[in-house]
Amino acid sequence: MFSSLRVRNFRLFATAQVVSNTGTWMQRVAQDWLVLELTHGSGTAVGIATGAQFLPLLLFSLWGGMIADRYSKRKILMVTQSVMGALALILGVLDLTGAVRPWHIYLLAFGLGMAAVVDNPTRQSFVVEMVGRDDLPNAIAMNSAVFNLARIGGPAIAGLVISLVGTSTAFFLNAFSFMAVLLSLRMMRESEMWPAKTVARARGQLREGLAYVRSRSDLMLTMALIFFISTFGMNFQVTTALMSRNVFHTGAGRFGLASAVFAVGALVGALLAARRGKPGMRLLIGVALTFGLLAIGTGLMPTYWTFLLLLIPTGLAVISFTTAANASIQLTVPAAMRGRVMGIYMLVFLGGTPFGAPLVGWVAQHYGTRMSIIGGGLISLLAAAGVGAILFRQRGRTVRSYLRDLRPARAAV
Protein backbone atom coordinates (compact mmCIF):
# COMPACT_ATOMS: atom_id res chain seq x y z
CA MET A 1 0.00 0.00 0.00
CA PHE A 2 2.84 2.40 0.81
CA SER A 3 5.23 3.29 -1.99
CA SER A 4 8.14 3.98 0.35
CA LEU A 5 9.96 1.61 2.66
CA ARG A 6 10.72 4.37 5.16
CA VAL A 7 7.52 4.07 7.12
CA ARG A 8 8.75 2.31 10.27
CA ASN A 9 8.05 5.38 12.38
CA PHE A 10 4.48 5.60 11.10
CA ARG A 11 3.80 1.91 11.74
CA LEU A 12 5.19 2.29 15.26
CA PHE A 13 3.05 5.35 15.88
CA ALA A 14 -0.05 3.76 14.34
CA THR A 15 0.28 0.68 16.56
CA ALA A 16 0.51 2.88 19.63
CA GLN A 17 -2.52 4.82 18.43
CA VAL A 18 -4.60 1.63 18.41
CA VAL A 19 -3.92 1.24 22.13
CA SER A 20 -4.38 4.91 22.98
CA ASN A 21 -7.51 5.41 20.85
CA THR A 22 -9.07 2.29 22.36
CA GLY A 23 -8.61 3.87 25.77
CA THR A 24 -9.96 7.19 24.51
CA TRP A 25 -13.14 5.57 23.20
CA MET A 26 -13.54 3.68 26.44
CA GLN A 27 -13.43 7.00 28.27
CA ARG A 28 -15.92 8.65 25.90
CA VAL A 29 -18.46 5.90 26.45
CA ALA A 30 -17.84 5.83 30.20
CA GLN A 31 -18.00 9.62 30.45
CA ASP A 32 -21.34 9.82 28.62
CA TRP A 33 -22.75 6.99 30.71
CA LEU A 34 -21.53 8.58 33.94
CA VAL A 35 -23.13 11.91 32.98
CA LEU A 36 -26.42 10.16 32.22
CA GLU A 37 -26.33 8.40 35.60
CA LEU A 38 -25.50 11.57 37.54
CA THR A 39 -28.17 13.64 35.76
CA HIS A 40 -30.87 10.93 35.50
CA GLY A 41 -30.75 10.64 31.70
CA SER A 42 -30.38 14.30 30.68
CA GLY A 43 -29.59 14.69 26.98
CA THR A 44 -28.70 18.34 27.54
CA ALA A 45 -26.09 17.35 30.15
CA VAL A 46 -24.44 14.92 27.73
CA GLY A 47 -24.38 17.67 25.12
CA ILE A 48 -22.82 20.12 27.59
CA ALA A 49 -20.07 17.63 28.50
CA THR A 50 -19.30 17.08 24.82
CA GLY A 51 -19.48 20.81 24.11
CA ALA A 52 -17.12 21.63 26.99
CA GLN A 53 -14.54 19.30 25.51
CA PHE A 54 -14.70 21.01 22.13
CA LEU A 55 -15.14 24.63 23.25
CA PRO A 56 -11.34 25.24 23.44
CA LEU A 57 -11.08 24.12 19.82
CA LEU A 58 -13.48 26.90 18.88
CA LEU A 59 -11.58 29.49 20.88
CA PHE A 60 -7.93 28.54 20.38
CA SER A 61 -7.50 26.20 17.36
CA LEU A 62 -5.78 28.87 15.28
CA TRP A 63 -3.11 29.34 17.95
CA GLY A 64 -2.68 25.57 18.22
CA GLY A 65 -1.87 25.39 14.50
CA MET A 66 0.61 28.22 14.87
CA ILE A 67 2.40 26.36 17.69
CA ALA A 68 2.56 23.27 15.46
CA ASP A 69 4.42 25.28 12.79
CA ARG A 70 6.88 26.84 15.25
CA TYR A 71 8.19 23.86 17.25
CA SER A 72 9.16 20.21 16.88
CA LYS A 73 5.91 18.29 16.41
CA ARG A 74 7.35 15.21 18.05
CA LYS A 75 8.17 17.11 21.27
CA ILE A 76 4.80 18.88 21.27
CA LEU A 77 2.99 15.54 21.10
CA MET A 78 4.92 14.17 24.06
CA VAL A 79 3.67 17.07 26.18
CA THR A 80 0.04 16.97 25.03
CA GLN A 81 -0.26 13.20 25.38
CA SER A 82 1.13 13.37 28.94
CA VAL A 83 -1.43 16.03 29.89
CA MET A 84 -4.32 14.00 28.46
CA GLY A 85 -3.25 10.94 30.43
CA ALA A 86 -3.10 12.96 33.65
CA LEU A 87 -6.63 14.35 33.14
CA ALA A 88 -8.03 10.84 32.61
CA LEU A 89 -6.31 9.72 35.82
CA ILE A 90 -7.89 12.58 37.81
CA LEU A 91 -11.38 11.71 36.53
CA GLY A 92 -10.84 8.07 37.45
CA VAL A 93 -9.86 9.00 41.02
CA LEU A 94 -12.88 11.30 41.43
CA ASP A 95 -15.22 8.58 40.14
CA LEU A 96 -13.66 5.82 42.26
CA THR A 97 -13.95 7.85 45.46
CA GLY A 98 -17.55 8.84 44.74
CA ALA A 99 -16.69 12.55 44.77
CA VAL A 100 -17.41 13.12 41.09
CA ARG A 101 -20.08 15.66 40.14
CA PRO A 102 -21.26 16.78 36.71
CA TRP A 103 -19.27 20.03 36.97
CA HIS A 104 -16.09 18.00 37.54
CA ILE A 105 -16.71 16.20 34.26
CA TYR A 106 -17.40 19.46 32.44
CA LEU A 107 -14.20 21.04 33.81
CA LEU A 108 -11.97 18.05 33.01
CA ALA A 109 -13.54 17.79 29.55
CA PHE A 110 -12.62 21.45 29.01
CA GLY A 111 -9.04 20.70 30.10
CA LEU A 112 -8.89 17.79 27.68
CA GLY A 113 -10.06 20.13 24.94
CA MET A 114 -7.28 22.61 25.81
CA ALA A 115 -4.68 19.88 25.30
CA ALA A 116 -6.39 18.82 22.06
CA VAL A 117 -6.14 22.39 20.73
CA VAL A 118 -2.42 21.84 20.26
CA ASP A 119 -2.42 18.05 19.89
CA ASN A 120 -4.86 17.80 16.96
CA PRO A 121 -3.23 20.07 14.34
CA THR A 122 0.21 18.85 15.43
CA ARG A 123 -0.73 15.19 15.07
CA GLN A 124 -2.49 15.77 11.75
CA SER A 125 0.46 17.64 10.22
CA PHE A 126 3.00 15.22 11.79
CA VAL A 127 1.80 12.39 9.53
CA VAL A 128 3.51 13.81 6.44
CA GLU A 129 6.79 14.07 8.38
CA MET A 130 6.62 10.33 9.10
CA VAL A 131 5.79 9.10 5.57
CA GLY A 132 6.46 11.91 3.06
CA ARG A 133 4.07 13.53 0.58
CA ASP A 134 3.79 10.54 -1.79
CA ASP A 135 2.32 8.30 0.90
CA LEU A 136 0.26 10.96 2.66
CA PRO A 137 -3.21 9.94 1.33
CA ASN A 138 -2.60 6.31 2.29
CA ALA A 139 -1.27 7.32 5.71
CA ILE A 140 -4.29 9.51 6.44
CA ALA A 141 -6.60 6.68 5.42
CA MET A 142 -4.67 4.21 7.57
CA ASN A 143 -4.85 6.64 10.49
CA SER A 144 -8.62 6.63 10.08
CA ALA A 145 -8.59 2.82 9.94
CA VAL A 146 -6.56 2.68 13.15
CA PHE A 147 -8.86 5.21 14.80
CA ASN A 148 -11.95 3.23 13.89
CA LEU A 149 -10.41 -0.12 14.76
CA ALA A 150 -10.06 1.32 18.25
CA ARG A 151 -13.57 2.74 17.95
CA ILE A 152 -14.87 -0.80 17.45
CA GLY A 153 -13.00 -2.30 20.37
CA GLY A 154 -13.13 0.66 22.75
CA PRO A 155 -16.92 0.99 23.20
CA ALA A 156 -17.38 -2.78 23.34
CA ILE A 157 -14.69 -3.10 26.03
CA ALA A 158 -16.11 -0.06 27.82
CA GLY A 159 -19.58 -1.61 27.94
CA LEU A 160 -18.12 -4.77 29.45
CA VAL A 161 -15.91 -2.88 31.92
CA ILE A 162 -18.75 -0.58 33.03
CA SER A 163 -21.08 -3.53 33.55
CA LEU A 164 -18.51 -5.51 35.58
CA VAL A 165 -16.44 -2.98 37.55
CA GLY A 166 -17.81 0.52 36.86
CA THR A 167 -16.85 3.61 34.90
CA SER A 168 -13.76 4.50 36.98
CA THR A 169 -11.81 1.53 35.63
CA ALA A 170 -12.39 2.73 32.07
CA PHE A 171 -10.87 6.10 33.00
CA PHE A 172 -7.82 4.45 34.59
CA LEU A 173 -7.25 2.21 31.56
CA ASN A 174 -7.40 5.24 29.29
CA ALA A 175 -4.86 7.09 31.44
CA PHE A 176 -2.34 4.26 31.10
CA SER A 177 -2.99 3.83 27.36
CA PHE A 178 -1.19 7.12 26.65
CA MET A 179 2.07 5.43 27.64
CA ALA A 180 2.01 3.55 24.34
CA VAL A 181 2.10 6.78 22.32
CA LEU A 182 4.84 8.28 24.49
CA LEU A 183 6.98 5.16 24.00
CA SER A 184 6.45 5.19 20.23
CA LEU A 185 7.52 8.83 20.03
CA ARG A 186 10.65 8.02 22.04
CA MET A 187 11.54 5.09 19.76
CA MET A 188 11.23 6.94 16.43
CA ARG A 189 14.31 7.22 14.20
CA GLU A 190 14.91 10.81 13.17
CA SER A 191 16.94 9.64 10.15
CA GLU A 192 13.77 8.10 8.69
CA MET A 193 11.64 11.23 8.88
CA TRP A 194 10.81 14.15 6.58
CA PRO A 195 10.83 16.98 9.16
CA ALA A 196 9.32 20.26 8.05
CA LYS A 197 11.37 23.37 8.69
CA THR A 198 10.03 25.16 11.74
CA VAL A 199 8.74 28.67 11.24
CA ALA A 200 10.44 31.40 13.25
CA ARG A 201 8.26 33.42 15.59
CA ALA A 202 7.05 36.58 13.86
CA ARG A 203 4.19 39.04 13.91
CA GLY A 204 1.19 38.41 11.68
CA GLN A 205 1.60 34.64 11.25
CA LEU A 206 -1.98 33.97 12.29
CA ARG A 207 -3.33 36.55 9.84
CA GLU A 208 -1.07 35.07 7.17
CA GLY A 209 -2.67 31.65 7.60
CA LEU A 210 -6.19 33.08 7.47
CA ALA A 211 -5.37 35.17 4.40
CA TYR A 212 -3.95 32.12 2.64
CA VAL A 213 -7.15 30.13 3.15
CA ARG A 214 -9.34 33.08 2.10
CA SER A 215 -7.33 33.43 -1.12
CA ARG A 216 -8.25 29.91 -2.25
CA SER A 217 -11.89 29.26 -3.08
CA ASP A 218 -11.39 25.47 -3.07
CA LEU A 219 -10.20 25.56 0.54
CA MET A 220 -13.04 27.90 1.54
CA LEU A 221 -15.69 25.61 0.02
CA THR A 222 -14.14 22.52 1.64
CA MET A 223 -13.97 24.25 5.03
CA ALA A 224 -17.61 25.39 4.77
CA LEU A 225 -18.80 21.87 3.93
CA ILE A 226 -16.80 20.40 6.81
CA PHE A 227 -18.21 22.94 9.27
CA PHE A 228 -21.89 22.29 8.59
CA ILE A 229 -21.63 18.51 8.43
CA SER A 230 -19.39 18.12 11.49
CA THR A 231 -21.32 20.64 13.60
CA PHE A 232 -24.87 19.49 12.88
CA GLY A 233 -24.60 16.05 11.30
CA MET A 234 -21.73 14.23 13.00
CA ASN A 235 -23.02 14.16 16.59
CA PHE A 236 -23.36 10.40 16.88
CA GLN A 237 -21.44 10.39 20.18
CA VAL A 238 -24.46 12.18 21.68
CA THR A 239 -27.31 10.73 19.61
CA THR A 240 -26.20 7.09 19.87
CA ALA A 241 -26.20 7.34 23.66
CA LEU A 242 -29.66 8.95 23.64
CA MET A 243 -31.12 6.50 21.11
CA SER A 244 -29.79 3.54 23.09
CA ARG A 245 -31.00 4.72 26.49
CA ASN A 246 -34.08 6.86 25.85
CA VAL A 247 -35.58 5.44 22.64
CA PHE A 248 -34.69 1.73 22.75
CA HIS A 249 -34.17 1.57 26.57
CA THR A 250 -30.96 -0.49 26.49
CA GLY A 251 -28.14 -0.75 29.02
CA ALA A 252 -24.46 0.21 28.82
CA GLY A 253 -23.57 -2.95 26.89
CA ARG A 254 -26.01 -2.20 24.05
CA PHE A 255 -24.83 1.42 23.95
CA GLY A 256 -21.25 0.19 23.50
CA LEU A 257 -22.43 -2.20 20.79
CA ALA A 258 -24.10 0.64 18.87
CA SER A 259 -20.91 2.72 18.97
CA ALA A 260 -18.87 -0.29 17.84
CA VAL A 261 -21.22 -1.05 14.93
CA PHE A 262 -20.96 2.56 13.75
CA ALA A 263 -17.18 2.16 13.87
CA VAL A 264 -17.31 -1.02 11.74
CA GLY A 265 -18.69 1.03 8.88
CA ALA A 266 -16.13 3.74 9.55
CA LEU A 267 -13.31 1.18 9.44
CA VAL A 268 -14.53 -0.14 6.08
CA GLY A 269 -14.70 3.44 4.80
CA ALA A 270 -11.12 4.11 5.92
CA LEU A 271 -9.81 0.96 4.23
CA LEU A 272 -11.58 1.86 0.99
CA ALA A 273 -10.17 5.40 1.21
CA ALA A 274 -6.65 3.96 1.40
CA ARG A 275 -7.14 2.58 -2.13
CA ARG A 276 -8.16 5.92 -3.64
CA GLY A 277 -5.88 8.46 -5.22
CA LYS A 278 -6.02 12.20 -4.62
CA PRO A 279 -9.60 13.11 -3.66
CA GLY A 280 -11.49 15.98 -5.30
CA MET A 281 -14.50 18.20 -4.61
CA ARG A 282 -16.85 15.97 -6.61
CA LEU A 283 -16.10 13.06 -4.26
CA LEU A 284 -16.54 15.26 -1.17
CA ILE A 285 -19.93 16.53 -2.29
CA GLY A 286 -21.15 13.08 -3.32
CA VAL A 287 -20.18 11.50 0.00
CA ALA A 288 -21.70 14.44 1.92
CA LEU A 289 -25.04 13.97 0.14
CA THR A 290 -24.94 10.25 0.85
CA PHE A 291 -24.22 10.86 4.53
CA GLY A 292 -27.17 13.27 4.84
CA LEU A 293 -29.56 10.71 3.41
CA LEU A 294 -28.22 7.93 5.62
CA ALA A 295 -28.43 10.10 8.75
CA ILE A 296 -32.09 10.82 8.04
CA GLY A 297 -32.73 7.12 7.52
CA THR A 298 -30.93 6.26 10.77
CA GLY A 299 -33.22 8.60 12.71
CA LEU A 300 -36.29 6.90 11.21
CA MET A 301 -35.33 3.30 12.05
CA PRO A 302 -38.15 1.66 14.08
CA THR A 303 -36.15 -0.91 16.08
CA TYR A 304 -32.79 -1.14 17.80
CA TRP A 305 -31.52 -3.75 15.34
CA THR A 306 -32.51 -1.83 12.20
CA PHE A 307 -30.90 1.23 13.81
CA LEU A 308 -27.68 -0.79 14.22
CA LEU A 309 -27.87 -2.01 10.63
CA LEU A 310 -28.01 1.48 9.14
CA LEU A 311 -25.22 2.74 11.40
CA ILE A 312 -22.75 0.70 9.31
CA PRO A 313 -23.13 2.58 5.97
CA THR A 314 -23.52 5.83 7.92
CA GLY A 315 -20.14 5.29 9.56
CA LEU A 316 -18.65 4.42 6.17
CA ALA A 317 -19.93 7.71 4.70
CA VAL A 318 -18.63 9.74 7.66
CA ILE A 319 -15.07 8.45 7.39
CA SER A 320 -15.03 8.57 3.60
CA PHE A 321 -15.91 12.26 3.86
CA THR A 322 -13.47 13.22 6.63
CA THR A 323 -10.57 11.25 5.11
CA ALA A 324 -11.07 12.80 1.69
CA ALA A 325 -11.36 16.31 3.19
CA ASN A 326 -8.21 15.91 5.29
CA ALA A 327 -6.10 14.56 2.41
CA SER A 328 -7.34 17.11 -0.12
CA ILE A 329 -6.35 19.96 2.20
CA GLN A 330 -2.93 18.67 3.29
CA LEU A 331 -1.85 17.77 -0.24
CA THR A 332 -2.47 21.25 -1.61
CA VAL A 333 -0.81 23.46 1.03
CA PRO A 334 2.91 24.26 1.46
CA ALA A 335 4.79 22.64 4.35
CA ALA A 336 5.47 25.96 6.09
CA MET A 337 1.74 26.70 6.17
CA ARG A 338 0.43 23.21 6.97
CA GLY A 339 0.18 23.57 10.75
CA ARG A 340 -1.80 26.81 10.53
CA VAL A 341 -4.10 25.48 7.80
CA MET A 342 -4.73 22.33 9.81
CA GLY A 343 -5.45 24.52 12.83
CA ILE A 344 -8.17 26.22 10.76
CA TYR A 345 -9.34 22.79 9.58
CA MET A 346 -9.66 21.56 13.17
CA LEU A 347 -11.47 24.80 14.06
CA VAL A 348 -14.19 24.23 11.47
CA PHE A 349 -14.20 20.46 11.99
CA LEU A 350 -14.55 20.44 15.77
CA GLY A 351 -14.98 24.08 16.76
CA GLY A 352 -18.72 24.08 16.09
CA THR A 353 -19.31 21.15 18.46
CA PRO A 354 -19.73 23.41 21.55
CA PHE A 355 -22.85 24.75 19.80
CA GLY A 356 -23.87 21.67 17.84
CA ALA A 357 -23.67 19.07 20.63
CA PRO A 358 -25.74 20.99 23.21
CA LEU A 359 -28.18 21.98 20.45
CA VAL A 360 -28.60 18.35 19.45
CA GLY A 361 -29.12 17.40 23.11
CA TRP A 362 -31.69 20.20 23.52
CA VAL A 363 -33.60 19.17 20.38
CA ALA A 364 -33.54 15.55 21.56
CA GLN A 365 -34.90 16.51 24.97
CA HIS A 366 -37.69 18.77 23.67
CA TYR A 367 -38.61 17.28 20.29
CA GLY A 368 -37.32 13.72 20.52
CA THR A 369 -33.99 12.03 19.81
CA ARG A 370 -35.09 11.00 16.32
CA MET A 371 -35.62 14.63 15.31
CA SER A 372 -32.09 15.55 16.44
CA ILE A 373 -30.62 12.98 14.01
CA ILE A 374 -33.02 13.79 11.15
CA GLY A 375 -32.38 17.53 11.51
CA GLY A 376 -28.61 16.98 11.31
CA GLY A 377 -29.07 14.92 8.17
CA LEU A 378 -31.20 17.62 6.53
CA ILE A 379 -28.63 20.33 7.30
CA SER A 380 -25.87 18.11 5.86
CA LEU A 381 -27.90 17.61 2.68
CA LEU A 382 -28.50 21.35 2.27
CA ALA A 383 -24.83 22.16 2.90
CA ALA A 384 -23.65 19.65 0.29
CA ALA A 385 -26.20 20.89 -2.24
CA GLY A 386 -25.22 24.52 -1.58
CA VAL A 387 -21.48 23.90 -2.02
CA GLY A 388 -22.19 21.85 -5.13
CA ALA A 389 -24.25 24.69 -6.63
CA ILE A 390 -21.49 27.25 -5.92
CA LEU A 391 -18.84 24.99 -7.42
CA PHE A 392 -21.00 24.40 -10.51
CA ARG A 393 -21.44 28.14 -11.02
CA GLN A 394 -17.71 28.80 -10.56
CA ARG A 395 -16.75 26.16 -13.10
CA GLY A 396 -19.40 27.44 -15.47
CA ARG A 397 -17.90 30.93 -15.31
CA THR A 398 -14.42 29.49 -15.87
CA VAL A 399 -15.54 27.62 -19.01
CA ARG A 400 -17.33 30.69 -20.40
CA SER A 401 -14.26 32.83 -19.73
CA TYR A 402 -12.07 30.29 -21.52
CA LEU A 403 -14.38 30.26 -24.55
CA ARG A 404 -14.41 34.08 -24.70
CA ASP A 405 -10.62 34.14 -24.64
CA LEU A 406 -10.52 31.49 -27.34
CA ARG A 407 -12.72 33.38 -29.83
CA PRO A 408 -10.25 36.23 -30.55
CA ALA A 409 -7.52 33.67 -31.07
CA ARG A 410 -9.66 31.77 -33.61
CA ALA A 411 -10.57 35.03 -35.35
CA ALA A 412 -6.91 35.91 -35.67
CA VAL A 413 -6.20 32.57 -37.27
BELJO-V284555 format. One line per field, one symbol per residue. ss: DSSP state (H for helix, E for strand, - for the rest). psi: psi as a letter, one per 40 degrees, with the letter a starting at -180 (. if undefined). burial: b if it has 24 or more other C-alpha atoms within 12 Angstrom, else e. A space follows every 10 residues. Layout:
# BELJO-V284555
ss: ???
psi: ???
burial: ???
This chain:
# BELJO-V284555
ss: -------HHH HHHHHHHHHH HHHHHHHHHH HHHHHHHH-- --HHHHHHHH HHHHHHHHHH HHHHHHHHHH --HHHHHHHH HHHHHHHHHH HHHHHHH--- -HHHHHHHHH HHHHHHHHHH HHHHHHHHHH H----HHHHH HHHHHHHHHH HHHHHHHHHH HHHHH-HHHH HHHHHHHHHH HHHHHHH--H HH-------- ----HHHHHH HHHH--HHHH HHHHHHHHHH HHH--HHHHH HHHHHHH--- -HHHHHHHHH HHHHHHHHHH HHH------- HHHHHHHHHH HHHHHHHHHH ---HHHHHHH HHHHHHHHHH HHHHHHHHHH ----HHHHHH HHHHHHHHHH --HHHHHHHH HHHHHHH-HH HHHHHHHHHH HHHHHHHHHH HHHHHHHHHH HHHHHHHHHH HH-
psi: dhdiegfddd dddddddddd dddddddddd ddddddddef fhdddddddd dddeddddde dddddddddd ihdddddddd dddddddddd ddddddeeeh iddddddddd dddddddddd ddddeddddd eiddeddddd dddddddddd dddddddddd ddddeidddd dddddddedd ddddddeihd efighihihi hiiedddddd ddddehdddd dddddddddd dddgfedddd dddddddefi addddddddd dddddddddd dddeeiahii dddddddddd ddddddddde hdidddddde dddddddddd dddddddddd eeiideeddd ddddddddde dedddddddd ddddddeidd dddddddddd dddddddddd dddddddddd dddddddddd dd.
burial: eeeeebbebb bbbbbbbbbb bbbbbbbbbb bbbbbbbeee bbbbbbbbbb bbbbbbbbbb bbbbbbbbbb bbbbebbbbb bbbbbbbbbb bbebbeeeeb bbebbbbbbb bbbbbbbbbb bbbbbbbbbb bbbbbbbbbb bbbbbbbbbb bbbbbbbbbb bbeeebbbbb bbbbbbbbbb bbbbbeebee eebbbbeeee eeeebbeebb ebbeeeebbb bbbbbbbbbb bbbbbbbbbb bbbbbbbbee bbbbbbbbbb bbbbbbbbbb bbbbebebbb bbbbbbbbbb bbbbbbbbbb beebeebbbb bbbbbbbbbb bbbbbbbbbb bbbebbbbbb bbbbbbbbbb bbbbbbbbbb bbbbbeeebb bbbbbbbbbb bbbbbebbee beeeeeeeee eeeeeeeeee eee
